[in-house]
Amino acid sequence: VTLLIAFICVRSSVWYSYSAYSYFQVVTICNLIMILVFYLVHLFRLYRLLTCISWPLSELLHYLIGTLLLLIASIVAASKSYSQSGLVAGAIFGFVATFLCLASIWMSYKISCVTQSTDAAV
């Protein structure tokens, strides 16, 4: 939800730097789409059918790369906001989404890797 709010805030504002905000929009929408794809894979249990893909690893890599790109985009958007309220709000929601993605990385790691290692020890 925070990615969508960040996208809408930046999309509805007046831009001073076209490249910075178009990059921000691309990163937020791509992250949002990929999160929805992984959600649908887990919702419909498609990971059972597509066994050739390591789903925990692909999800971890997606979150790592997406979080890094989102952090860079939020920093650039914050530095180019020029006190426009919509652009500042978009950058703030970008930072919140970055924090939530980091929390998701940690929870995904904790659930998949730590749980599997303790199950193997038993």
Kinemage of the C-alpha trace (Angstrom):
@kinemage 1
@onewidth
@group {chain A} dominant
@subgroup {mainchain}
@vectorlist {calphas} color= white
{ca val a 1} P 0.000 0.000 0.000
{ca thr a 2} L 2.843 2.388 0.792
{ca leu a 3} L 4.351 1.826 -2.644
{ca leu a 4} L 1.049 2.710 -4.269
{ca ile a 5} L 0.680 5.829 -2.107
{ca ala a 6} L 4.245 6.896 -2.946
{ca phe a 7} L 3.549 6.407 -6.651
{ca ile a 8} L 0.319 8.416 -6.498
{ca cys a 9} L 1.953 11.251 -4.531
{ca val a 10} L 4.741 11.637 -7.071
{ca arg a 11} L 2.464 11.135 -10.083
{ca ser a 12} L 0.054 13.880 -9.009
{ca ser a 13} L 2.746 16.472 -8.204
{ca val a 14} L 4.516 19.047 -10.332
{ca trp a 15} L 7.955 17.751 -11.312
{ca tyr a 16} L 11.180 19.725 -11.404
{ca ser a 17} L 13.394 16.807 -12.385
{ca tyr a 18} L 11.778 14.485 -14.923
{ca ser a 19} L 14.416 11.747 -14.777
{ca ala a 20} L 14.442 11.509 -10.973
{ca tyr a 21} L 10.696 11.140 -10.617
{ca ser a 22} L 10.198 8.889 -13.604
{ca tyr a 23} L 12.852 6.592 -12.086
{ca phe a 24} L 10.992 6.729 -8.760
{ca gln a 25} L 7.737 5.797 -10.478
{ca val a 26} L 9.297 2.901 -12.383
{ca val a 27} L 10.897 1.488 -9.232
{ca thr a 28} L 7.710 1.750 -7.153
{ca ile a 29} L 5.466 0.194 -9.800
{ca cys a 30} L 7.935 -2.621 -10.588
{ca asn a 31} L 8.290 -3.433 -6.889
{ca leu a 32} L 4.521 -3.362 -6.441
{ca ile a 33} L 3.949 -5.669 -9.409
{ca met a 34} L 6.601 -8.138 -8.277
{ca ile a 35} L 5.240 -8.197 -4.729
{ca leu a 36} L 1.787 -8.954 -6.147
{ca val a 37} L 3.250 -11.729 -8.329
{ca phe a 38} L 4.928 -13.368 -5.324
{ca tyr a 39} L 1.722 -12.954 -3.322
{ca leu a 40} L -0.281 -14.704 -6.045
{ca val a 41} L 2.309 -17.490 -6.278
{ca his a 42} L 1.929 -18.121 -2.559
{ca leu a 43} L -1.840 -17.636 -2.590
{ca phe a 44} L -2.482 -20.178 -5.352
{ca arg a 45} L 0.444 -22.392 -4.263
{ca leu a 46} L 2.046 -22.249 -7.685
{ca tyr a 47} L 5.413 -22.977 -6.095
{ca arg a 48} L 4.327 -26.606 -5.887
{ca leu a 49} L 3.857 -26.764 -9.658
{ca leu a 50} L 6.975 -24.812 -10.621
{ca thr a 51} L 9.637 -26.766 -8.779
{ca cys a 52} L 12.445 -25.701 -11.112
{ca ile a 53} L 12.538 -22.276 -9.413
{ca ser a 54} L 13.894 -21.812 -5.922
{ca trp a 55} L 11.088 -19.592 -4.644
{ca pro a 56} L 12.633 -18.558 -1.315
{ca leu a 57} L 15.862 -17.574 -3.071
{ca ser a 58} L 14.091 -15.695 -5.865
{ca glu a 59} L 11.921 -13.866 -3.341
{ca leu a 60} L 14.953 -12.960 -1.252
{ca leu a 61} L 16.848 -11.665 -4.303
{ca his a 62} L 13.827 -9.680 -5.441
{ca tyr a 63} L 13.448 -8.017 -2.069
{ca leu a 64} L 17.179 -7.273 -1.794
{ca ile a 65} L 17.443 -5.697 -5.242
{ca gly a 66} L 14.065 -3.974 -5.024
{ca thr a 67} L 14.830 -2.524 -1.588
{ca leu a 68} L 18.179 -1.190 -2.724
{ca leu a 69} L 16.635 0.423 -5.820
{ca leu a 70} L 13.799 1.844 -3.742
{ca leu a 71} L 16.229 3.330 -1.229
{ca ile a 72} L 18.201 4.982 -4.034
{ca ala a 73} L 15.019 6.269 -5.672
{ca ser a 74} L 13.739 7.667 -2.367
{ca ile a 75} L 17.018 9.452 -1.667
{ca val a 76} L 17.028 10.980 -5.155
{ca ala a 77} L 13.354 11.966 -4.864
{ca ala a 78} L 13.947 13.559 -1.466
{ca ser a 79} L 16.923 15.534 -2.725
{ca lys a 80} L 15.045 16.785 -5.799
{ca ser a 81} L 11.733 17.602 -4.073
{ca tyr a 82} L 12.333 21.376 -3.701
{ca ser a 83} L 9.777 21.559 -0.857
{ca gln a 84} L 6.874 20.394 -3.043
{ca ser a 85} L 4.526 18.740 -0.561
{ca gly a 86} L 3.470 15.900 -2.861
{ca leu a 87} L 7.047 15.057 -3.776
{ca val a 88} L 8.154 15.166 -0.137
{ca ala a 89} L 5.254 12.882 0.799
{ca gly a 90} L 6.187 10.500 -2.023
{ca ala a 91} L 9.783 10.378 -0.798
{ca ile a 92} L 8.659 9.773 2.801
{ca phe a 93} L 6.360 6.957 1.721
{ca gly a 94} L 9.271 5.608 -0.325
{ca phe a 95} L 11.422 5.496 2.810
{ca val a 96} L 8.593 3.820 4.747
{ca ala a 97} L 8.233 1.244 1.952
{ca thr a 98} L 12.004 0.676 2.077
{ca phe a 99} L 11.788 -0.013 5.803
{ca leu a 100} L 8.850 -2.381 5.270
{ca cys a 101} L 10.754 -4.220 2.540
{ca leu a 102} L 13.709 -4.606 4.908
{ca ala a 103} L 11.342 -6.016 7.526
{ca ser a 104} L 9.951 -8.389 4.909
{ca ile a 105} L 13.470 -9.544 4.007
{ca trp a 106} L 14.187 -10.242 7.659
{ca met a 107} L 10.913 -12.112 8.200
{ca ser a 108} L 11.358 -14.123 4.999
{ca tyr a 109} L 14.890 -15.061 6.016
{ca lys a 110} L 13.815 -15.899 9.542
{ca ile a 111} L 10.918 -18.067 8.411
{ca ser a 112} L 12.579 -19.913 5.536
{ca cys a 113} L 16.223 -20.261 6.585
{ca val a 114} L 16.117 -20.410 10.385
{ca thr a 115} L 13.070 -22.701 10.479
{ca gln a 116} L 14.618 -25.091 7.944
{ca ser a 117} L 17.914 -25.256 9.806
{ca thr a 118} L 16.208 -26.063 13.118
{ca asp a 119} L 14.011 -28.680 11.442
{ca ala a 120} L 17.074 -30.342 9.938
{ca ala a 121} L 18.769 -30.491 13.335
{ca val a 122} L 15.836 -32.311 14.917
